[in-house]
Amino acid sequence: MSGNVTSLFRGTAAHSPSMAALTRESGEAGAGPVDFCIPCNPYFPTPAMFEEMAGRLRDIITYYPSGADTITAELCGLLELPPQCVAMGNGSTELITWIDHLLVRDSLAVPVPTFGRWTDQPMETGKRVDMFPLQESAGFALDLARYAEFVRARGTRTVVICNPNNPDGGYLHKQALVQFMDAMADRDLVVIDESFLEFADAEAEPSVVREAMLRPNVVVLRSLGKNFGLHGIRFGYLVANPALAGRVRAMLPKWNLNSFAEHVVFMLRDHGPEYAQSLHQVRRDRLEMAGRLSALPGLTVYPSQGNFLFVRLPLGAEGTVVRDRMLTEHRILVRECGNKIGSSSRFLRLVVRPQVDVHRLVSGLEQVLYGSRRGAAVPGPATGTGYSSGTAAVDRLVSETNGAGMRALAAQPAGPPGLAAAPAAGTGMPLPAAVPVAPAAATVGPMPMPMPVPAPQQVPQPAPVPQPAPYPGPVPVPYPAPAPRPTPDPVPPPAPAPYPAPAPAPTAAAPHPVPAGPTPPGVPARGGLTAAQVRGTDGLESVPAGGRPASRGWPAPAGMGRTG
C-alpha cells in the first residue's frame, strides 16, 4: 500500500478514502486498518443485532423499503417527536443539500473549522459564505456574542452552529444557544447541527429540539449513522416547526430511505438499554483516551464533547507525513485536517475507540513522532507527500464560487477599518477578520470583551492534563438585539456588509416569493410559523407508530433528560 497512499488521498475531493477503497488497495484478506478517522459508535449495534441483520440480509436487500413516512413515524414514536416536525434524509448530507436549496436565500455564516459541507455546499450553489474564524489561542471556542456581531455586520441571512463542533468537539450550553437563537429571530434561518450531541455529557438536557419546534426560523439537524455506528446505512433527520419541516419533507423522494435504515429503526425500540450503555462507554473512553494522548510530549489535546478528539501535533510535525506513516507502517487510519478551512495540517481528528485500539494508536504515534528519541518531532513535509486531501478542491471553491465576496474584496485597494484584506489567490485560505467592522449603534450592541489574539511567532506550550476539565456552567452574555422595525417604513435599513451584494435571482425562477430586504423582527421567515401558531396546530402530539408497545428502556427522546 505504501506506494499508493498519496494517490488514495489525492483522489478524494474533501475527505479521507473510504474503508472499502483502503481495503481493496491493501490487497490483504480480512479487515482494513484500525479506523480512527470515521466518527462512529464502536459499541452499537451489538454483535447480537448484527447477527439478526445478517440473518435477514436476503430480505433486506431484495425488497423495497416502506415509504419514508412509515419509517419517520416509527422514529418519531420512539423519540416522542411530532411527525409533522420531522424530515428524515439519506444521511445528514442530503438534508444539508435540501436546506441549502430550499431555505438559504443568498448568504450563510458558519464558524470555521467545521464540517466541510456547511462551507462547500452553499458555495457550490453560488451563495456567499461568511466564515467566522475560531481562534486557536482560545482553544477554538465559539464566542456567541462576537458571532452575533459578525452576522449583523455582514448582513448574513442564514446562521449555522454545530454543537458539538466538528473537528474540535467544542460545546455550547443549551441556555446560551437558546439565547442566541432568540437574538437571531430576524434572520431567515438558524441551523443548529446536533449530529454528535448524543455523546455529550456536559449537562443533562443539551438538545434545543423542543425549542426549535416553537420558533419560526430554527432547524435542528441530527444524525443516526454517527450515534448508532452505521455510517454505511445513511440516515439522519431534521426537526423544525411544521412549515419548515414540511417544505423539506415535500421535496424528498418517497423511497429516499433504504431497507437497512427501516430495519434498524424498527429494531431500536427493543435495544434502548444497549444503546444507552454504548454512549456511556464512549464518554468514558473519551476521558481515558484524552489522558493517554495528553501524556505525549508536545501534543495538545482540546476538550471535546463529541466522540472524537482534536489534537495539535508537536512543533515540527506535519500532518500528512504522520497520516501516511501511521497508515503504511502501523495500519492505523487517522484524519489529517489540513483540508478543513480554518485548520491546518498540524491538526488531527482522532475518533474515540476502545482502550486496546488506543494503546495501538499511542504506540504508533510515539514511533512516528519521536522514533528512538522521545521528544523529537517527525521531520517536516520535505520527507513526505506534503499533500492535504481536498486542499485543491477547497481552494477552488473559495476562489471561484464564494459569491462576489472574497475575490472582490481582494481587489479593493484598502478595506474598511478593522477588516483584514483577503489574501491573494493561491496564498492560502481567505478568512474574514477576527474582529468585524462595528455597524451603527442601533444595530449592534457594545462588544462584551476583547477578542483574544495570539501573539505573533509564539506557539502556546501544552500542559499535559490527565483528563479534560469539566465544562463550566452557562454564563448569560449580552447579544446584539434584533434591529427594531421602524414606523412607518416596514423594512429596516440593511446592516452594512463588506461584501458586494449578489445579484438577486430572477423572480420567475423562485419557487416562493422572496422579501425585498431583511426579514423584520417578529415576522416569521419564509414559510415559518409563530410560536403561538405552532402551539395551536392540531396533531402535534407524538403518535406511536402502528400501536407498537412502549420502548424497553430507550433513552429520553432526542438526547434530552438523559442519565449516565
N, C-alpha and C positions, 0 to 999 in steps of 0.2 A: 504493500500500500504506500510506502514512503515516497515513491516517485510520483504518485498521483494526488497527494494531499492537496497541493496548491490548486490543481485543476478542479478538484472537487469543490473547494470553497469558492473559487473564481466563477464557477458555473452557476452559483446561486445568487439570485438578484439581491436579496436583503436578509438572508438568514443563513443558518448552517445547512449542510447537506442533510437529506433525510436519512433516517436509520436504514431504510431499505437500500439506498444508494451506497452507504458505507459498508453494509454487509456484502452487497454484490462486489464492490471493489476489492474487499479483502480477499475474496476467493477462498475463505475458510468456512468450513461447515460449522453450524451452531450459531449462537447469538452474536450480535455485533459488539461494539465497545461498551464499556460501562458509561452510562449516559448521565452526565452532569450538565447537560445542555437544555433539554426539553423539560420545562417545569410541570411535572405531573405528580400525582399521589402514588408513592410506591407501595402503599398498603391496601389499596382499594382499586378494583374489586378484589375480593378474597379469592384464594385458589378454588374454593367450592363454587363460587359464582362463575369463574372461568370454565370450570368443568360443566356447569349447567349450560352455559352458552355454547360450548363445544358440542355438547350432545344435541343441540338444536340447530347446529350450523346449517345443515341442509335446508331446513325450512326457512331459516332467516334469510339466506341469500337467494332462495328460489322465488319467493313470493313478494308481491308488492306490500309495502307497509300500509297501515291505516293512514287516513288523511292527517294533516298537521293539526287540525282542530281536535281530533281524538287524543293525540299524544299530548298536546298542550293542556287539555282538560285534565288528564291524569296527573301531569306535573303540578298543575295549579291546585288540585285536590290534595296533593302531598304537601305542598308548601303553604297551603292556606292563602292563596292569592286569587283574586277575581280574574277569570279568563279574559274578560274584556280589557284588562290592563296589561296583558302579556302577549308577546310575539316570540315564537321560537324560530331559530335560524339554524342553518347548516354550518355551525360554528360562529363564534363572535365576529369573525372577519366578514361573513355575509351580512350580518346586521350592521356593522360599521359602514359597509358599502351602501346599504339602503338608507341609513341615516344621512350619509353624505349626499346622496342623490335627491332625497325627498325633503330633508329638513334643514340642510345647511344652505343658506342663501348665497353668500359671496365671500365670507371670511370666517376663519376659525382660529381660536387661540388655544395653545397647548404648551404646558411646561416641557422642557427637554433637559435630559434624555427621558424618553418614554417609549411605549410600544410603537413600533415603526409605522403601523397602518394609520395611526392618528395624524402623522405628518404626511405620509406618502399618498394616502387615498384622496384627500381633498386637493392636493397639488396636482394629481393626475387628472382631475376634472377641472382644472384651471382656476381654483379658488385661492385667495390669499391666505397664507398660514402665518400667523403671528406667533413666533416661538419665544417663550419666556424661559431664559436660561437658569437652571438650578445651579447654585454656587457650590463648587467642591469645598470651599472653605467653610461652608455652613453644613457640610455633610449631606448635600443635595436635598435639604429640607425645603419644602414649598411654603413660602410666606404668603398666606392667603390675602392679607391686606395689600401687599405690593402687587400681587397678581391681579387683584381687582382694579387697582390704579392703572396697571399695564393695559388691561382690557379697555378701560374707558379712554385712555389716552389714544389708543389706536382705533377706537370705534368698532371693535370686533363684535360680530353678531352672534357667534356660537362659541361657547366656552367648554373646554374639556378638562377633566381631572381624573386621573387614575389613582385609585385608593384600594390597596397599596399600589405604589407606583412600580412599574417595570422599567428598568432593571434594578433599581436601588432598594426597593422594598419599603420606601418611606410611607408613613401612615399619618392620616389626619383624623382627629377625633370627630365623632358624629355631630356634636354640638357646634363645632367650628364650621363643619361642612354645611349644616342647615342654615347657619347664619350667612354663609357665603351665597348659598342658593337664593336666599331672600334678597341679598344685595344685588344679585343679577336678575331680578324679576323683570327688568326692562329689556333683557336680551332676547333674541329669538329662541335660543336653545341652550340649555346647560346639560352636559352629559357627564355622569359620574360612572366611570368604568370600575366595577367591583369584581373583576374577573378573579382576583386572588384573595378576596376578603374572607372566604371560609377558613383560611389558615391563620387569620389574625386572632390574637388573644389579649389585645391591649385594653379592651373594655367588653362588657357583657353583651351589649346590643350595638354593634358597629354599623349596621346597614341603614341607608337612608331610603330604602324601598318604599316604606309606608308613606314617608313624606313626599316622595316623588309622585305618587298616585294622586295627591291632592294639590299639585301645582301644575299650572298650565304649560310650563316650558321646560320640564325636567324629565330626562330619560336616564334610567339606571341600566347598565349593561352587566350581565352576569354570565359566568362560564359554567359548563357542566363537565367538559372534557378535562379541564385542569383539576377540578375538585375530585373527580372520580378516576383520574389516571387513565383516561381513554381519549387521547387526542385524535386517534385514528377514526373515531366514530363521527366527529364533527357535529356537536350540538351545543347550543347556548340559548340564552333568552334575554329579552329586554323587558323592563317594567316601566310604565308611564301612565298618564291619565288615559281614559278610553279613546279620546280623539287621536292623540299621538300614536298610541299603540295600534289603533285601528288602521291608520294610514300605512304603517309599515306592514302590518299583517295582510292588508288587502293586496299588496304587491308581491307577496311571496307565493311561489308555486304550491299547488295542493300537496304534492309529494316531495317537498324540499327536505324532509327528514327521512332517513333511511330506516330499514328494518332493524338494524342493530340499535339505533337510537331508541326506537319504540320498545324493543325487548328490554333494554337496560332501564328505561324509565318505568316500565311496569314491574321490573324486579325490585326497584328501590324500596318500595313500601315494606317489604319483608326483611330489609337489611339495614335498618336505621342504626341499631347498636354498633354494627361493624363499621359503618361509615363514621360515626362519632368517635370511635376508638382510633380510626385511622388518622383523623385530624389531630387528636390528642398526641399521637405518636410523632407526627410530622413536627408539631410545635416543640416537643421535647428534643427531637433530633436537631432541630434548628439551633437550639441553645448549645447543645454539645458540639455541633459542627462549627459554630462560630468560635467557641473556645479553642478548639483544636487549630483552626486556621489562624486565630489571633496570636498563637504562640510562635508562628513562623516569623523570623526576623524581617522587618521591613514591609510586611504585608498588612495592609489596612482593611479591616472588615467593618462595613457600615451596618448599623442596626436595621433589621428587616422584620416586617410583619407578613411577608409572603412566604412561599415555600422555596425560596432561593436567597442567596447572599451575594451582594455586590462587593467585590474586593478590588483594591488597587495594588498592583504588583510593585515590588521593590524598585527603587530608583535604578535605572539601567536595564530593566527587564522590558521586553517588547511582547505584546500580547500574541501576535501571530506566530512568533517563534515558540512561545510557551504552548500555544494551541497545537501547533504541528508536532512538536516533540512529545507532548502528552499523548497524542493520538498514535503516532508511529512507534514510540518506544514503550508506552505503557497501556495502550489500547483504552484510553480514557478520553471521552469527548467533552470538551468544555466550550463555553460560549464566550468568545472574544468580542468585545463591544465597540470595536473601532468603527463599525458602520452605523452606530446609533448617533444621531445628531445630538450634540451636547456632551458626548462621551469621547473616548479615545482608545487606542489600542493598549493603553496601560491598564485597562479595566477588564475584569472577567465577571460574568454572572455564573454562579455555581449553584446548581439545584440541590436542595436538601435531600439527602439519601441516608439509608441505614448506616450504622456505625462501621460495619465491615467494609462498605464501599468507601466511607470517609477515610478510613485507615489507608486504603489503597491510594486515594487521591492525595493525601498529605505526603505519603511516601514518594509518590511520583513528583509532586511539586518540589520536595526537598532536593531530589536528584537533578531536576531540570533547572531550578533556580540557583542552587548553591553548589552542586556537584560534590566534590570532596571537601570543599571549603564552605562550611555553613556560614552564611552571612554575605557571601559574594553572589551578586545577581547574575542572571543569564546574560550572555552577550546580546547586543542590540540587533537591529534589523539587518545589519550587514551580513550576518551569518544565516539569515532566514529568508522567508519569502517577502516580507515587508508588505504583504497584501491583506487588507481587511475585506472580508466578504461583503459585497454590496456597496463598497465605497463609491465606485464609478456610477452606479445607479442613483445613489443618493445625491451625489454632486450634480448629476444631470437634472434631476427633479428640481433641486433648489435653484439652479441657474437658468433653467428653461421654462418651467411651468409654475413658478411661485407667483402667480398673478402678475401684476405690474410693479410689485413692491421692491424686491431685492435688487433687480437689475437697474430700475430707475433710480433707486436711492444711491447706488454706487456711482451713477453718472453725475450726481449733483456735486458742484464744486465744494460746497460746505453745507453740512446738515444743520438742523436746528440745535440750539444749545442743549447739551445733555444727551444727544443721540449719537451713538457710535456709528461711524461710517462703515458701510458694508465692505468686506474685503474684495479685492479684485478676483475675477474669475480664475479658478484653479488654485487659489491660495488657501483654501480651507472652507470651513463651514460658515456661511454668513449668518450670524446670530444677532438678534436685537440687543441693544444696550441693556446692561443690568439695571440701570436706573432710567425709567422712561421720562419723557417730557411731561411736566405737570401741566394739565389743562387749566381752564378757568376755575376759580374757586367755587363757582356754583355747581361745577360738575364733579370735581374731585376733592375730597376732604384732605386734611393735613396728613402728612406722612408719619406713621406711628413711630418708626425707628429707622436709623440709617441702615442701608444695605451693607452687609459685611463684604469687603473686597479683599481678596488675597493679596498679600504683599508680593511685588514682583521678584522673580528669581528666588523665591523661597518655597520649599516643599515641607508641609507640615509633617512632623515626625510622629508616626503612630505609636500609641502606647498599648501594648498587648493587654487585653481585657479577657478574663476567663469567660464572662458571659455579658451579652449586651445589656446595658442599663434599661430598666423598665421605662415605658413611655410615661411622661408626666400627664397629669390630668389636663383637660382642655382649658385654655385661658381665653376668655372673650376678648376679641380685638375689634377696634372700630373699622368699619368698611365705608368706602365712599358710597353715600346714599344715591339711589337712582335719581336722575335729574327730574325735577317736578315738571309736569306738563303745564306749559304756560297757557294763559287765557287772554284773548280768545283763540290764539293760534294753537291748533291741536297738535302740531308737530314741533317738538323742541329742536333747537339748532343742533346739528350733529357735532359730536366731540371731535376735536382736531385729530387728524390721523397723519402720521409721517409718510404713509404710502399713498400714491395716487389711487383714487377710487377706480375699481374695474368698471368697464362699460356694462350697463345693465343688459340683461338678456332680453331678446325680443319678446313682446307681450304674447304673440301667438304661440311661442314655444313653451310658455309657462303653464303647467297644468293647474296651478292655483294662483289667484290674484296675489301680487306681492306689494306690500305697502311701499310708498314712495320714500319714506325715511325710517329712522329707528322706531321700533315699537315703543309707544309711550308707556310710562309706568302704569300698572294697574290694568292694562289691556292685555288679554291673552295673546300669545304668539299665534301664528297661523294655525288654524285647526285646533287650538287649545281650548280648555275649559277653565273657568274659575273654580276655586276650591268649593264654593257653595254649589256650583253646578255638579261637580263630581260627587259631592256628598249626597246630592239629591237624585243622582242617576239610579234607575232601577237595576237590580240584578248584580250589584257589586259584591254581594256576599259570595264567598268562595263555595263552590259546589263540588263535592267529591265525585269523581268520575265513575259512572256506572254503578253507584251504590256500593262501591267496594268497602270493606271494613277499614277501620282506622288503622293508620300505620303502627307498626310494632316498634316503639321506642325511637321513632325518627326524630332527629334534632329539630329544634324550633325552626319555624319557616324562615327561609331566605337569610339565614345567618343571624337571626335576631333572638336575643334571650338565651343564648347557648350557655352551657356549662361545660367544664372540662377543659 
